[in-house]
Amino acid sequence: MGTQEAKQTLMTDQQLADRFDAFEIPVWADDAAFGQLLTNYASMLPMREAFELCAPKLQKRLLSLTEGVTVRLCRLVESAAVQAIESGRERIEIDLLNEALLPTA
């Protein structure tokens, strides 16, 4: 698992290639499986207000911002959740996703 560079390193170094298998995780698509992932992930966040990460507009925005890459999705949602809690909003909305992308000073 990792970047394309990591995969190339595994394939070009015989000792590493003998010890590790390259495994590629496909990116998420805008489908029911992605919606279920978002529902499950949202249920684990410590928010006081109800919200749905799988709401159509929010789901499409998450997919667009992360290009369907799981680690990017997790980092973005985590950052937006922190901002939602710190701001007292206690729910993730589209504008928080955009703010979560901006570097903090």
C-alpha positions as CSV (number, residue, x, y, z in Angstrom):
1,M,0.0,0.0,0.0
2,G,1.2,3.5,-0.7
3,T,2.1,5.7,-3.5
4,Q,3.1,4.7,-7.0
5,E,6.7,5.5,-6.1
6,A,6.5,3.0,-3.2
7,K,5.2,0.4,-5.6
8,Q,8.0,1.1,-8.1
9,T,10.5,0.8,-5.3
10,L,9.1,-2.6,-4.3
11,M,9.2,-3.8,-7.9
12,T,12.8,-2.6,-8.6
13,D,14.4,-3.9,-5.4
14,Q,14.5,-7.7,-5.5
15,Q,14.8,-8.1,-1.7
16,L,11.8,-5.9,-1.1
17,A,9.8,-7.6,-3.9
18,D,10.5,-11.0,-2.2
19,R,9.2,-9.7,1.1
20,F,6.2,-7.6,0.2
21,D,3.3,-7.9,-2.2
22,A,2.1,-4.8,-4.0
23,F,-1.6,-4.3,-3.3
24,E,-3.5,-1.5,-5.0
25,I,-6.6,-0.1,-3.3
26,P,-9.1,1.2,-5.9
27,V,-10.4,4.8,-5.5
28,W,-14.0,5.3,-4.5
29,A,-16.8,6.0,-7.0
30,D,-20.0,7.9,-6.4
31,D,-22.1,4.9,-5.6
32,A,-23.9,3.1,-2.8
33,A,-20.6,1.6,-1.4
34,F,-19.1,5.1,-1.0
35,G,-22.3,6.3,0.6
36,Q,-22.2,3.4,3.1
37,L,-18.6,4.2,3.9
38,L,-19.6,7.9,4.6
39,T,-22.5,6.8,6.8
40,N,-20.3,4.4,8.8
41,Y,-17.6,7.0,9.2
42,A,-20.0,9.8,10.2
43,S,-21.5,7.5,12.9
44,M,-18.1,7.4,14.6
45,L,-17.6,11.1,14.8
46,P,-18.3,12.8,18.1
47,M,-20.8,15.3,16.8
48,R,-23.8,16.6,18.8
49,E,-25.8,17.6,15.7
50,A,-27.2,15.1,13.2
51,F,-25.7,15.3,9.7
52,E,-25.3,13.0,6.8
53,L,-21.9,12.8,5.0
54,C,-23.8,10.7,2.3
55,A,-26.2,13.6,1.5
56,P,-25.9,13.8,-2.3
57,K,-24.2,17.2,-2.5
58,L,-21.9,16.5,0.4
59,Q,-21.0,13.0,-1.0
60,K,-20.2,14.5,-4.4
61,R,-18.1,17.3,-2.9
62,L,-16.1,14.8,-0.8
63,L,-15.5,12.6,-3.8
64,S,-14.4,15.6,-5.8
65,L,-12.1,17.0,-3.2
66,T,-10.4,13.7,-2.4
67,E,-10.5,12.1,-5.8
68,G,-11.9,9.0,-4.1
69,V,-8.6,8.3,-2.2
70,T,-9.4,6.9,1.2
71,V,-6.6,8.5,3.2
72,R,-7.5,11.9,1.7
73,L,-11.1,11.4,2.6
74,C,-10.3,10.5,6.2
75,R,-7.9,13.5,6.6
76,L,-10.5,15.9,5.1
77,V,-13.4,14.7,7.2
78,E,-11.3,14.6,10.3
79,S,-10.1,18.2,9.7
80,A,-13.7,19.3,9.0
81,A,-15.0,17.6,12.1
82,V,-12.4,19.4,14.3
83,Q,-13.5,22.7,12.8
84,A,-17.1,21.9,13.3
85,I,-16.6,21.1,16.9
86,E,-14.3,24.1,17.6
87,S,-16.7,26.4,15.9
88,G,-19.7,25.1,17.9
89,R,-21.5,24.0,14.8
90,E,-21.2,20.3,15.6
91,R,-22.0,19.2,12.1
92,I,-20.0,18.9,8.8
93,E,-21.3,21.0,6.0
94,I,-19.9,21.8,2.5
95,D,-18.4,25.1,3.5
96,L,-16.5,23.4,6.3
97,L,-15.0,21.0,3.8
98,N,-13.7,24.0,1.8
99,E,-12.3,25.6,5.0
100,A,-10.7,22.3,6.0
101,L,-8.6,22.4,2.8
102,L,-7.1,25.9,3.6
103,P,-3.9,26.0,5.6
104,T,-4.3,27.3,9.1
105,A,-2.0,30.1,10.4
